[in-house]
Amino acid sequence: MVAINGQQYGPYNIQQMQQMAQSGQINASVLVWAQGMPQWVTAGNIPELAQLFVATPPPPMSPTFKL
């Protein structure tokens, strides 16, 4: 489950959450809850979800690259 603007949505699987993160619908500060969790927490505090919000760094630049 995801809480956005005070409304509950879901449940979603990890692939759906990944798509939502990539499209900007959710970020690491969105509240989430799943069966067995005692309370709602931010997505960034759940290891499986936190990785969805880590930006992939660009590859190293070639030393011969010039603008």
C-alpha positions in Angstrom: 0.0 0.0 0.0 1.1 3.5 -0.7 -0.2 6.8 0.8 -0.2 9.8 -1.5 -1.8 13.0 -0.4 -3.6 11.3 2.4 -5.1 8.6 0.2 -4.2 4.9 0.2 -3.5 3.1 -3.0 -2.5 -0.5 -3.8 -1.4 -3.0 -3.0 1.5 -2.9 -5.6 4.2 -5.4 -6.3 7.9 -4.4 -6.6 7.8 -4.0 -10.4 4.8 -1.7 -10.2 6.6 0.3 -7.5 9.7 0.5 -9.8 7.6 1.9 -12.6 6.0 4.4 -10.3 9.4 5.5 -9.1 10.8 5.9 -12.6 7.8 7.9 -13.7 8.1 10.2 -10.7 4.8 9.2 -9.2 6.5 8.2 -5.9 9.8 9.0 -4.2 11.7 7.9 -1.2 9.6 10.0 1.2 6.2 8.4 0.3 4.6 6.3 3.0 4.2 2.6 2.4 2.8 -0.3 4.3 2.7 -4.1 3.7 1.2 -7.1 5.5 3.1 -7.8 8.7 4.5 -4.2 9.1 3.5 -2.6 12.4 3.1 0.9 10.9 3.5 3.0 7.8 7.1 4.0 7.0 8.8 6.0 4.2 9.8 3.9 1.2 13.4 5.0 1.5 13.7 3.2 4.9 12.8 -0.2 3.3 15.9 -1.7 1.7 14.0 -3.4 -1.1 12.4 -0.1 -2.0 15.2 2.3 -1.2 17.2 1.0 -4.2 14.5 2.2 -6.5 15.3 5.8 -5.6 19.1 5.7 -6.0 20.2 7.6 -9.1 22.5 5.6 -11.4 25.7 7.6 -11.9 26.9 8.2 -15.4 29.8 6.2 -16.7 33.3 7.6 -16.3 34.2 10.2 -18.9 36.9 9.4 -21.5 40.0 11.4 -20.7 40.1 12.5 -24.4 36.6 13.9 -24.4 36.5 17.7 -25.2 33.5 20.0 -25.6 
